[in-house]
Amino acid sequence: MKIHSTAIVEPGAQLDENVEIGPYSIIGPDVEIGKNTIIGAHVVIEGNTKIGEECHIHQFCSIGAPPQDWKFGSEKTFLVIGDFNSIREFVTIHRATAEGDGETTIGEHNMIMAYCHIAHNCKIGNHVVMANAATLAGHVNIEDHAVIGGLSGIHQFSNIGAHCIVGGASAVVKDVPPYTMASGNHAKLFGLNTIGLKRRNFSDETIRALKKTYHIVFQSQLLLNAALKKAEAEVADTPEVRHFIEFIRKSKRGTCR
């Protein structure tokens, strides 16, 4: 381990092999950090926080602070961050309230750019990109490979679907279905994220099936339940189409339209 002489690592903290801690950083007693993870200068990591392997947390981040929620009563709650994450300057990530499973979780291979905020009880999947100053309110779920544009705000309890893209400076107050593009204040849908799907090697057949599903659900003038049933009956039954339909069917806030 390479721990700078000015850093404070409190007794009880568990640091795996080859962890680096930069100048003036503070690591709390209940923190676990996996091997080969690098912590930059002036970083504060506190609470019941577990960070995986091969992460890089840059300077001036605040990780594992208590949630900004009046209901929080100092219960034992958690923040769990997976492997291979890049967390850039001035990012704030809060541990959970006691609601649900009591965890804020971040998966693997994510890029969290400077000044982003991830609030309590959020669930972030894998390969997610949050551009500069994107902010998540509490209980937001983001599925794999989603991209959140800079300066965008996501309303609490919203869900962001897999492989979708949210344009910069958007205000998202409803769920964004997977594989789509959303932008604006308040955010509206602008079709499928076709370029993103092609870059991730989705087949032409899958993209055509998703386009047909999108057209039936959002452009056919049918009521939502009827449109979903029509899509199930008329579109090829692929995992992506099923996920698209079930995401919308299970939405509690409603989806962007």
Buried (B, 14 or more C-beta within 10 A) or exposed (E): EEBBEEBBBEEEBBBBEBBBBBEBBBBBEBBBBBBBBBBBBBBBBBBBBBBBBBBBBBBBBBBBBBBBBEEBEEEEBBBBBBBBBBBBBBBBBBBBBBBEEBBBBBBBBBBBBBBBBBBBBBBBBBBBBBBBBBBBBBBBBBBBBBBBBBBBBBBBBBBBBBBBBBBBBBBBBBBBBBBBBBBBEEBBBBBBBBEBBEEEEBEEEBBEBBBBBBBBBBEEEBEBEEBBBBBBEEBEEBEBBEBBBEBBEEBEBEBBE
